[in-house]
Amino acid sequence: MESFKDRISASLLRIGIQNPFFATLSMYAEFIESDKYNTAATDGKRIFCNPEFVKNLDNSQFDGLILHEVLHAALL
């Protein structure tokens, strides 16, 4: 099974190939596994993902989740 960090890296590579702008935004985020949240959340700098939630997402859903949280941070 792929680790959380490996999954984040793969997602950021896919995002970077499709849209360098969003990849650049995501470079400033710190990604953290946390069961404190049911799905995912951000405090504007860090992105927290529940490992039980994200393990059930396919790659495109996971990429969408990452982009969603990155945009929360980018748009304040």
Long-range contacts (C-beta under 8 A, 24 or more apart in sequence): 1-55, 4-31, 4-33, 4-49, 4-51, 4-54, 5-31, 7-54, 7-62, 8-66, 10-59, 11-59, 11-62, 11-63, 11-66, 12-66, 14-59, 14-63, 15-63, 15-66, 15-67, 22-67, 22-70, 25-70, 25-71, 25-73, 25-74, 26-66, 26-67, 26-70, 28-73, 29-69, 29-70, 29-73, 31-66, 39-65, 40-65, 40-68, 40-69, 41-69, 42-69, 42-70, 42-72, 42-73, 44-72, 44-73, 44-76, 45-73, 47-73
